[in-house]
Amino acid sequence: MKLVNIIAIILLININISAQKAKIYWADEVVSYSSQYESEKSKDNYYNAVQVIGAPNAIGPKNLSHWAWVPKKEDSGSEYIRVKYKNAIKNVRQVYISESLNPGAISKIVLID
């Protein structure tokens, strides 16, 4: 797997059937992750897992962004990030993922109740 720069794994859309209006939820907390890239800028949370919290700020294909989570090593195999939401979300209809480098590198999404 090439270096994966992933942001905003963490948008869940809940559609209110009666109003046909989507409600958007962004992740509130990083629970765990497999690794994160370390650099001299890590003190500023550049490339760290916390970058997936809240609305994305590094959208754009083929761009390495310090505002996105980046795993520690290129070609390190499977990586993961687990996030939490402040409130329970019911009737999830869509999960939106924004990748800013190597789109298509995500192989699995799991929603845990």
Long-range contacts (C-beta under 8 A, 24 or more apart in sequence): 1-74, 1-75, 1-76, 1-77, 1-78, 1-79, 1-102, 1-105, 2-74, 2-75, 2-101, 2-102, 2-105, 3-64, 3-70, 3-71, 3-74, 3-75, 3-101, 3-102, 4-70, 4-71, 4-79, 4-99, 4-101, 4-102, 4-105, 4-106, 5-47, 5-63, 5-64, 5-65, 5-68, 5-69, 5-70, 5-99, 5-100, 5-101, 5-102, 6-52, 6-68, 6-69, 6-70, 6-81, 6-97, 6-98, 6-99, 6-100, 6-105, 6-106, 7-51, 7-52, 7-56, 7-57, 7-58, 7-59, 7-65, 7-67, 7-68, 7-69, 7-98, 7-99, 7-100, 8-52, 8-55, 8-56, 8-59, 8-96, 8-97, 8-98, 9-52, 9-69, 9-81, 9-83, 9-97, 9-106, 9-109, 10-52, 10-53, 10-83, 11-56, 11-95, 11-96, 11-97, 11-98, 12-85, 12-89, 12-92, 12-94, 12-95, 12-96, 12-111, 13-92, 13-93, 13-94, 13-95, 13-96, 14-89, 14-90, 14-91, 14-92, 14-93, 15-91, 15-93, 15-94, 17-91, 22-93, 22-94, 25-85, 25-87, 25-89, 26-53, 26-54, 26-55, 27-52, 27-53, 27-54, 27-83, 27-84, 27-85, 28-53, 28-83, 28-84, 28-85, 28-86, 29-53, 29-83, 29-84, 29-86, 30-81, 30-82, 30-83, 30-84, 31-82, 31-83, 31-84, 32-80, 32-81, 32-82, 33-69, 33-79, 33-80, 33-81, 33-82, 34-71, 34-78, 34-79, 34-80, 34-81, 35-71, 35-72, 35-73, 35-76, 35-79, 36-69, 36-70, 36-71, 36-72, 37-70, 37-71, 37-72, 38-72, 41-66, 49-81, 52-81, 52-83, 53-83, 56-98, 58-100, 59-98, 59-100, 60-100, 61-99, 61-100, 61-101, 61-103, 62-100, 62-101, 63-100, 63-101, 64-100, 64-101, 65-100, 65-101, 68-100, 68-101, 78-107
